[in-house]
Amino acid sequence: PYFFHFFLKDLFLSTRTRQTDDPPPKNSSQIQGSLHMQTRHKVLPCKFTLFPYPPMGLTENCGTTHKTRMKHCSGLPAKALALRGMLQGRQPDQKQQQPLSFLMEAHSGLSARIVEEAGFKGIWASGLSISASLGLRDNNEASWTQMTDVFEYMSQATTVPILVDADTGYGNFNNARMLVRKLEKIGIAGACIEDKLFPKTNSLLDERSAQPLADVKEFAGKIRAMKDYQTDPNFCVVARIESFIAGWPLEEALTRANAYADAGADAILVHSKKNDPSDIEAFMKHWVHRDGSQKAPIVIVPTNYPATPVARFQELKVSTVIWANHNVRASIKAMQQTTKMIFDQQSLVAANSSIASVKEIFRLQNQDEYLTAEDRYLPKN
């Protein structure tokens, strides 16, 4: 019966709403007017005030902003600030430079909570791992809305920042900037996009020849669009360079890194599938200035060179290391072994000694909080 609802839904896709008694921010344009709310029995007038996008930076957790007064209860401001500190080599409460930061892979709300409990200060929401958990290939077979559903569960389950593997941004500049708005709403601290063509192919596939890369100017424009559309000043956009994966020389990697840093990328992820860190070493030799400064922090994913000690990455002045897919690989191995054991033995006795208890599941689900809430809100018999 409320036909106005559908009109407002479409209208508000490109505007921010505010109650008319809420004072507008300074120096912002606004649109005031009225419409009629059609009900089954009568027509009621309804006033409205609209504030066009893009809103500016969020400054308070679960509060309002000084410019947009937009409610934000996802913890984004604190999480985004923490991720920026990790990428830049310091935590928000620490002025001293930190040697190295680590992001651990997770692919669900449950695995994200386990990562935080282990002590990691940040989480990598892996596209490969999430796709695998959905039974899909890492070829953009999962839509970006399906991916953001998983990201949201991960964000709700944790208090530490999450950097999401956003593939190529799921399309062109417009898809990428829309993604940023969605990620901010669900409390995601940053997005990493790679300079390949949509649909992407996993970088570590050995069966493929050199994968085509995106045009440098087009990808730089995508970065600028994402940075222009973010509402939290600390939301991080990480540009992932795939030129080493594609077989291009060092000069191409440096050209792309400089272009992406100039476009506003908050960090550069240099990827390599060699079984040693030689690509990273060569890149850092040219990227780090004599005074130790860098145009942008460098992130690496040492999946294919796991024997390299982290002390070496510190020497190279790498900012952040991503342990990219080890939780999903560990869970696959554990499930394969447990399932085969139960199938072969037709018994649960042996399996019970090597799996988590049901009580541990309840603990990870924060079941105690629900029981406390029951006591508080449900009537007593």
C-alpha positions in Angstrom: 0.0 0.0 0.0 2.9 2.4 0.5 3.9 3.2 -3.1 6.2 6.0 -2.0 8.7 3.4 -0.7 9.8 2.3 -4.1 10.2 5.9 -5.3 12.4 6.7 -2.3 14.4 3.6 -2.7 15.5 4.6 -6.2 15.9 8.2 -5.3 18.1 7.5 -2.3 20.5 5.3 -4.3 22.3 8.5 -5.2 21.6 10.7 -2.2 22.0 10.8 1.6 18.9 11.4 3.7 18.5 13.5 6.8 15.6 14.5 9.0 14.6 18.1 8.4 15.2 19.1 12.0 18.8 17.9 11.8 21.0 20.9 11.0 22.9 20.6 7.7 26.7 20.7 7.6 28.4 23.9 6.5 29.2 24.4 2.8 27.1 21.5 1.6 24.4 21.7 -1.0 20.9 20.4 -0.1 17.7 19.7 -1.8 14.5 20.3 0.1 11.0 19.6 -1.0 7.9 17.6 -0.3 6.1 14.6 -1.7 2.9 12.8 -0.9 2.7 9.5 0.8 0.0 7.4 -0.9 -1.8 5.0 1.4 -4.9 2.9 0.9 -7.2 5.5 2.6 -5.6 9.0 2.2 -2.7 11.0 1.0 -0.3 12.4 3.6 2.3 15.2 3.0 5.9 14.2 3.7 8.8 16.6 3.9 12.3 15.6 3.0 15.9 16.9 2.8 18.4 15.3 0.5 22.2 15.7 0.6 24.0 14.6 -2.6 27.0 12.2 -2.6 29.8 12.0 -2.1 29.8 12.5 1.7 33.1 13.3 3.3 35.1 11.4 5.9 33.7 9.4 8.8 35.2 10.5 12.1 33.4 8.7 14.8 32.7 5.0 15.6 29.0 4.3 15.9 28.2 8.0 15.9 27.8 10.9 13.5 30.3 12.7 11.3 31.0 16.4 11.4 30.1 16.7 7.7 27.5 14.1 6.8 26.1 13.1 10.2 26.0 9.5 8.8 25.5 6.8 11.4 28.2 4.1 11.3 28.1 1.3 13.7 30.4 -1.2 11.9 33.6 0.0 13.6 35.0 1.3 10.3 36.8 4.4 11.5 38.9 2.5 14.1 39.5 -0.5 11.8 40.5 1.7 8.8 42.9 3.7 11.0 44.4 0.5 12.3 45.0 -0.9 8.8 46.6 2.3 7.6 48.9 2.1 10.6 49.9 -1.4 9.8 50.6 -0.6 6.1 52.6 2.5 7.2 54.5 0.5 9.8 53.0 1.7 13.0 49.9 1.1 15.1 47.5 4.0 16.0 48.6 4.0 19.6 52.3 3.8 18.8 54.6 6.5 17.4 57.6 4.3 16.9 58.1 2.6 13.6 57.2 -1.1 13.7 59.4 -3.7 11.9 56.8 -5.7 10.0 53.0 -6.2 9.9 51.2 -9.5 9.2 47.8 -10.2 7.7 46.4 -13.8 8.1 44.0 -15.3 5.7 40.4 -16.0 6.6 37.4 -17.0 4.5 34.4 -16.9 6.8 33.1 -15.3 10.0 34.4 -18.4 12.0 37.8 -18.4 10.5 38.1 -14.7 10.9 37.4 -15.0 14.6 40.0 -17.7 15.0 42.6 -15.5 13.3 41.9 -12.6 15.7 42.0 -15.0 18.7 45.4 -16.2 17.6 46.7 -12.7 18.0 46.9 -11.3 14.4 46.2 -7.6 14.2 44.7 -7.8 10.7 43.0 -10.2 8.4 43.3 -11.0 4.7 39.9 -11.9 3.1 41.3 -14.2 0.4 39.4 -14.4 -2.9 40.8 -17.8 -3.6 39.8 -19.1 -0.1 36.3 -17.7 -0.2 35.7 -19.0 -3.7 36.9 -22.4 -2.7 34.7 -22.4 0.4 31.8 -21.7 -1.9 32.8 -24.5 -4.2 33.7 -22.1 -7.0 36.9 -21.4 -9.0 39.0 -18.2 -8.4 37.9 -16.8 -11.8 35.3 -14.3 -10.6 32.7 -17.0 -10.6 31.3 -15.6 -7.3 29.7 -12.2 -7.9 30.9 -9.2 -5.9 27.6 -9.2 -3.9 28.2 -12.9 -2.9 31.7 -11.9 -1.9 30.6 -8.9 0.2 28.1 -11.1 2.0 31.1 -13.2 3.3 33.1 -10.0 4.0 30.2 -8.7 6.1 30.1 -11.9 8.3 33.8 -11.6 8.7 33.6 -8.0 9.8 30.8 -8.7 12.2 32.8 -11.5 13.9 35.9 -9.5 14.5 37.3 -6.2 15.8 40.6 -6.1 13.8 40.8 -4.6 10.3 40.2 -6.6 7.2 41.9 -6.1 3.9 39.8 -7.8 1.2 41.0 -9.4 -2.0 38.9 -7.5 -4.4 40.3 -9.1 -7.6 40.2 -6.5 -10.4 37.5 -4.5 -8.6 34.8 -6.6 -10.3 34.7 -4.5 -13.5 35.6 -1.0 -14.5 36.1 2.1 -12.4 32.4 2.4 -11.6 32.1 -1.2 -10.2 35.2 -0.5 -8.1 34.0 2.7 -6.6 30.6 1.2 -5.9 32.4 -1.6 -4.1 34.2 0.9 -1.9 30.9 2.3 -0.7 29.6 -1.2 0.1 32.8 -2.2 1.9 32.7 0.9 4.1 29.1 0.3 5.1 30.0 -3.2 6.4 33.1 -2.1 8.2 35.8 -3.3 5.9 39.1 -1.3 6.3 40.5 -1.7 2.8 40.5 -3.3 -0.6 43.3 -4.7 -2.7 42.8 -4.7 -6.5 45.1 -6.3 -9.1 46.0 -5.0 -12.5 44.7 -7.9 -14.6 41.6 -8.1 -16.8 38.2 -9.1 -15.7 37.5 -12.0 -15.3 40.8 -12.7 -13.5 42.6 -16.0 -13.2 44.5 -17.0 -10.1 48.1 -15.8 -10.2 49.6 -19.1 -9.1 48.1 -21.3 -11.8 51.0 -23.0 -13.5 49.0 -24.2 -16.5 48.5 -20.8 -17.9 50.8 -18.8 -20.1 51.4 -15.1 -19.3 48.1 -13.5 -18.2 47.1 -10.2 -19.9 47.4 -7.1 -17.8 45.2 -4.0 -17.5 46.2 -0.8 -19.2 48.3 1.3 -16.8 46.2 4.5 -17.3 42.9 2.6 -17.0 44.0 0.9 -13.8 45.3 4.2 -12.3 41.9 5.7 -13.1 40.2 2.9 -11.2 42.4 3.7 -8.2 41.5 7.4 -8.4 37.8 6.5 -8.6 38.0 4.3 -5.5 39.9 7.0 -3.5 37.5 9.7 -4.6 34.5 7.7 -3.5 35.7 6.6 -0.1 34.0 8.3 2.8 36.5 7.4 5.5 39.8 9.2 5.0 41.7 6.1 6.3 40.0 3.5 4.0 43.0 1.9 2.2 43.3 1.0 -1.5 46.1 -1.4 -2.2 47.3 -1.8 -5.8 48.5 -5.2 -6.7 51.1 -5.5 -9.4 51.0 -8.7 -11.5 53.8 -7.9 -14.0 56.2 -10.4 -12.5 53.5 -13.0 -12.7 52.9 -12.2 -16.3 56.6 -12.5 -17.1 57.3 -8.8 -17.6 60.7 -7.3 -16.6 61.5 -5.3 -13.5 61.1 -2.0 -15.4 57.4 -2.7 -16.0 56.8 -3.4 -12.3 58.5 -0.1 -11.3 56.5 1.8 -14.0 53.2 0.4 -12.8 54.1 0.9 -9.1 54.9 4.6 -9.6 51.8 5.2 -11.7 49.6 3.5 -9.1 51.2 5.4 -6.2 50.8 8.7 -8.1 47.1 7.8 -8.5 46.6 7.6 -4.8 47.2 3.9 -3.8 47.9 3.6 -0.1 50.2 0.7 -0.7 51.6 -1.5 -3.5 51.4 -5.3 -3.4 54.3 -6.8 -5.4 53.4 -10.4 -6.4 55.7 -13.1 -7.6 55.4 -16.9 -8.0 59.1 -17.6 -8.0 60.3 -20.0 -5.3 62.7 -17.4 -4.0 62.3 -13.6 -3.2 64.6 -12.5 -6.0 61.8 -10.5 -7.7 61.0 -8.7 -4.5 64.7 -8.0 -3.8 65.2 -6.5 -7.2 62.1 -4.4 -6.9 63.0 -3.1 -3.4 66.5 -2.2 -4.5 65.1 0.4 -6.8 62.0 1.4 -4.8 63.6 2.3 -1.5 65.4 5.7 -1.6 68.8 6.2 -0.1 67.3 7.8 3.0 65.0 4.8 3.5 61.8 6.5 2.3 59.4 5.0 -0.2 56.7 6.5 -2.4 54.3 3.9 -1.0 54.6 1.0 1.4 55.2 -2.4 -0.1 53.1 -5.5 0.7 54.2 -9.1 -0.3 52.6 -12.6 -0.5 55.4 -15.2 0.1 53.2 -18.2 -0.6 55.8 -19.6 -3.1 58.9 -18.7 -1.1 57.9 -19.8 2.4 61.4 -20.7 3.5 62.6 -17.1 3.3 62.8 -15.8 6.9 60.8 -12.7 7.8 64.0 -11.0 8.9 64.9 -10.8 5.2 61.7 -9.0 4.5 62.5 -6.5 7.3 65.9 -5.9 5.8 64.3 -5.1 2.4 61.9 -2.6 4.2 58.8 -4.5 3.2 55.8 -3.1 5.2 53.4 -6.0 5.4 53.4 -9.7 4.8 50.2 -11.6 3.9 49.9 -15.3 4.8 47.4 -15.7 2.0 45.6 -19.1 1.9 46.9 -21.3 4.7 43.7 -21.5 6.8 41.6 -22.8 3.9 44.3 -25.3 3.0 44.6 -26.4 6.6 40.8 -26.9 6.8 40.7 -28.9 3.6 43.4 -31.2 4.8 41.7 -31.7 8.2 38.3 -32.4 6.6 39.7 -34.8 4.1 41.5 -36.8 6.9 38.6 -36.8 9.2 36.0 -37.7 6.6 38.1 -40.5 5.3 38.7 -41.9 8.8 35.0 -41.9 9.6 34.2 -43.5 6.2 36.8 -46.2 6.6 36.1 -47.0 10.3 32.4 -46.4 10.3 33.0 -45.0 13.8 33.4 -41.6 15.4 35.7 -42.8 18.2 39.1 -42.1 16.6 37.9 -38.9 15.0 36.7 -37.4 18.2 40.2 -37.1 19.6 41.4 -34.9 16.8 38.5 -32.5 16.3 37.0 -29.5 18.1 34.3 -30.1 20.6 30.7 -28.9 20.1 31.3 -26.6 23.1 34.2 -25.0 21.3 31.8 -24.2 18.4 29.4 -22.6 20.9 32.2 -20.5 22.4 33.4 -19.3 19.0 29.8 -18.4 18.2 29.6 -16.3 21.4 26.7 -18.3 22.6 27.2 -17.0 26.2 26.2 -13.5 25.0 22.9 -14.8 23.7 22.1 -16.7 26.9 22.8 -13.5 28.9 20.6 -11.5 26.5 17.8 -14.1 27.0 17.9 -13.5 30.7 17.7 -9.8 30.2 15.0 -9.5 27.5 12.7 -12.5 27.7 10.0 -12.6 30.3 10.6 -14.9 33.3 8.0 -17.6 33.8 
